[in-house]
Amino acid sequence: MPRSPVSSRQIGRIATGVALFLVPLILAAVFFFVRQEFAQVRDLRETIERTASTRDALAELLVMHIDAETGVRGYVITQNPGFLGPYDDAMRRRGAVFRELAESGDTISDGDLAALERLSLAKLDNAARNIALVHEGRPEVARERIAAGRGKRIMDAIRTEVARLDGAEEARLRSLTAANRGSRGNVERTVLALLAGLALLLIALTVLIGRSIAQRRDALDRAEKFAERQRAMFDGAVDGMMLLDERGRILRMNPSVSRMFGYGPEELIGQHNLALMQAEYSPEESAAWLSTIGAAGKHGAGRRQEFTGLRADGSTFETEIAISAVSGDGGARRYVVAVRDISDRKRAEQLKSEFVSTVSHELRTPLTSIGGSLGLLGAGAVGPLDDKAARLVDIARTNCERLIRLINDILDIEKIESGKMEFDLRRMQVAPLVRRTMAAMNGFAEQHAVTLTATLPPWPQCIKGDPDRLEQLLTNLVSNAIKHSPRGGEVEIFANHHREMVRIEVRDRGPGIPEDFRGRIFGKFAMADASDSRTKGGTGLGLSIAREIARRHGGEVAFEDRAGGGTVFRFDLPFAPADTAPAPAADDDALPRILHVDDDLDTLSVVAAAFAGKAIVVPADTLEDAAALAASGDFRAAIIDIGLDPDNGADLIVPLRRRDRAIPILVFSAQEAPGLAPGADRVLVKGRASVNDLVAATLALLERRRKAA
């Protein structure tokens, strides 16, 4: 059965298929040969440039030495320093020329370059010797050396070596040029042989161009949609958004800027951003500040800054800006600025500060009275207690002290964050610090069936620090060690030298620090296990506070695993010259009269009871009563609370000093702000210092006055 003839459509399809198959082959061949030719031309051009650079460097080196030789000879003959210019120039430029030869000379081997460098060094050393002879006043010796011809021989050797290397570069260039010329002819013939396929190439290019146009149209559509979304985000942002030029002028702004500052776009566009600030800066100062701003990165904006904004109506408000540098059209520097109204945040911070102040006074004062009263009850101030009552009083006193510690930790961390923590630095010995801490923590250790031991060097170690803060630091470390030690365990305190520092270590045999907790152990409210706050007690603030205290003393808190199990916490403190404190003397036979001013009646009662048998305390709960007592009575000391609502107890210090310039004055208050009691001898904070601390400090000041008298 005869086959049906092939249709023209089928032939067309076959031809199209063959054409589509041949087009990429021809394109690939043309691409390969043209790329090969371009690569050879590029290599030749780079070789020519390197060869030219090498030959120029060789010529420069030769001329440089010739000029240096000529200049030195002129100097030897005339003793005129002006002739040494070429020699100085050669000494300065020699290293750069040899580096250029090392980098650009493909045919100069390391050995050739080293030989040339030795000749150069010999030549310049010879010239230097001639110069030195002239400086020494022996120009005739220098002229004899020149006449001897050694410098000329070295110069001839340099010429010969430079000529040889230059000739090698020239020969190499001729060889490469000839090879490239033959290769170019082959490529030309090959390309001419492929010209027959240009028609198919044009067809393919037409198809590709059409497709490219379609793709570009799609890309433009996507770009327009993206730009529209960006405009919507910029204009719809709650924060004010602005685009500034490199001088700080406003190029663009969103509606939030108008809402925030009260200006319309027509009033601000083109104006300098300083119009929105209350502070007075010049445009030059603003431009200099902007030049320091970097681009946004993974940590956020290039710079964050707070400033006081100025509205159109003249009112002001607190703002925070986030500003980052970006590239504009033509590479010009631009700045994107986000402005946020932080007035509410500032008000919240003020409320927080007022709250902390309220907590300081309204909680510390009654807690001090409660703790002091419980302590007096436990000590038998109202008679002996039976075992059950004594146990209940002890439980109440212990939890009162714990509550005081929690409040103090929270207030301390607030002061750390606000930068208001103050330190009373003085010379002190380490051993008493350790012993005081152990004495204070012995009861806590007994509750956990843990033994406290200390190892101290036999010599005194003196540091400069705040005794109360350092005791707080060490107490936090010891408390943690006790809480995490097994029953029957031991917590060891070591003090020793470490380089130029005193190192204090607290070692325990607890379970150690979990790996996933080590990176955040010094963070606020950080606990390895959420159950720790219940089973161990505490707020998770102790280590954060301890680290800050150590840093303010020039040290750092660190920890490490202990061999055999457990953890070692340590901190280093700088040494200070030893200062021997005088030993306390015996009490006076006559009881001194002390004026105590406090608006909390419970505190007055507790303090008076604590001084029983040691001093006569005369109480006053108002500033008016205190002033009247001070004017009529003969007091040996005064204890004052600053926060006398609505008065300030510090106002009593000046009248007391007028009557008796040497009278010891102590401030015993819940407020911690520095500078509130100028002229006071000691400032004790309720909650941090106990009533017993107050008694001890007062008696110490009285004893110091007695000795001075």
Secondary structure, DSSP 8 states (H G I E B T S, - for coil): -------HHHHHHHHHHHHHHHHHHHHHHHHHHHHHHHHHHHHHHHHHHHHHHHHHHHHHHHHHHHHHHHHHHHHHHH--GGGGHHHHHHHHHHHHHHHHHHHH-SS--HHHHHHHHHHHHHHHHHHHHHHHHHHTT-HHHHHHHHHHTHHHHHHHHHHHHHHHHHHHHHHHHHHHHHHHHHHHHHHHHHHHHTGGGHHHHHHHHHHHHHHHHHHHHHHHHHHHHHHHHHHHHHHH-SSEEEEE-TTSBEEEE-HHHHHHH---HHHHTTSBGGGGBSS---HHHHHHHHTT----BTTBSSEEEEEEEE-TTS-EEEEEEEEEEEE-GGG-EEEEEEEEE-HHHHHHHHHHHHHHHHHHHHHHHHHHHHHHHHHHHHTTTTS---HHHHHHHHHHHHHHHHHHHHHHHHHHHHHHHHT------EEEEHHHHHHHHHHHHHHHHHHTT-EEEEE--SS--EEEE-HHHHHHHHHHHHHHHHHTS-TT-EEEEEEEEETTEEEEEEE--SS---GGGGGGTTSTT--SSTTHHHHT-S-S-HHHHHHHHHHHTT--EEEEE-TTSSEEEEEEEEB-------------SS--EEEEE-S-HHHHHHHHHHTTTT-EEEEESSHHHHHHHHHHS--SEEEE-SEETTEEGGGGHHHHHHH-TT--EEEEES---TTSSTT-SEEEEBTTB-HHHHHHHHHHHHHHHHHH-
